[in-house]
């Protein structure tokens, strides 16, 4: 009996360790896997608009714009290059916990010819799903027969990932930054000039039929939504299409109309003009919109949804506070990027002030009077007259607070969401009084020059350190010139 109990306990320990290891080794890509994982974690009011599709959705359909402009609580449940059979599975998985008032389906899959995606596409559209019958069926339809075992038993693909593990593989990593309360949309700051498709491409009325497998699962999505009494909007996102792709979209439009499903093709010349799309400024690459393009598309899409479907305005609703948080994070992403890129003190201050959620840790090592005299702290909105050398201050919501105390030697540990910043000053007497300052964060010592002031900018909403900078007073003759140094 004791032997049996021991075996059972050992098996239980092994199973627990296996699950823990799997959590660490799981793929954590934000182009298909994170979207599903965050859906499982979501608590709050119900998702009103469920958006399904490929990267044309998670790059182009801006959930911040939809919420800020129209109060639409939309969730993007998509994967890279997602074919209709994976959109169907994602829909079925979402319907286990959600009852959306509208399903929006992006139609790129209608132009695809393959019967199975490549390795990355199979992983990104399946490995976010919980183990179960639906995932099993999804892998069967997604992967070719001779490779199904690898995708059904993912440990074969996970085992080598231990060499690639980074901070992103911590479970709490996905509770901060652009992942915190994310609704499936990931903005792209990159801009790449594109050539607008010619009228012969955008206005063709010719058709090419959908691949039979893609059409089969498109119809299954429509049937499921009809059974659940959920209206559907099908659309195709704007990009640099060719004539054959447009012919497939024309077939999809006819198919949607035969089913009395509303359809928008944003790859018509009139639609480009209607939303003000600029092919020289609004694209990340030939296939995807950047942030400015996503805002333009989403304003148009949101207006259409509000005018044609019954979707409530959730702004101010306490159950939808996570959408408010997600909106703030997305809104500040470009601001935070500008903080990181700032190469002078004026630009640094300007962008710091644009993000209301930024908290500053200000370590005044030396030259504080000169830095105050050049108006740095005044421009920041802080009263610098009381600042002294060798002190640590916090600056948050316009309030300046001393954190180091009136001591010669001091140490302050700033607790962040999942990490700590340690500030310290030690003074010692030898021939003269000397001070050693330390700013230790994320395994790195940042103070390598005891001149000027060190500043840590922490975004309290996204829960991430945005930048660490040194402000130095450089002498140009007798004049002090402030210099911003990236650390």
Buried (B, 14 or more C-beta within 10 A) or exposed (E): EEEEEEEEEEEEEEEEEEEEBEEBBBBBBBBBBBBBBBBEEBEBBBBBBBBBBBBBBBBBBBBBBBBBBBBBBBBBBBBBBBBBBBBBBBBBBBBEEBEBBBBBBBBBBBBBEEBBBEEBBBBBBBBBBEEEEBBEBBBEBBBEEEBBEBBBEBEEBBEEBEEEEEEEBBEEBBBBBBBBBBBBBBBBEEBBEBEBBEEEBBEBEEBBEBBEBBBBBBBBBBEBBBEEEBBBBBBBBBBBBEBBBBBBBBBBBEBBEEBEBBBBBBBBBEBBEEBEBBBEEBBBBEBBBBBBBBBBBBBBBBEBBBEEBEBEBBBEBEEBBBBBBBBBBBBBBBBBBBBBEBEEBEBBBBBBEBBEBBBBBBBBBBBBBBBBBBBBBBBBBBEBEEBEEBBBBBBBEEEBEBBBEEEEEBBBEBEBBBBEBEBBBEBEEEEEEEBEBBBBBEEEEBBEBEBBBBBBBBBBBBBBBBBBBBBBBEEEEEEBEBBBBEB
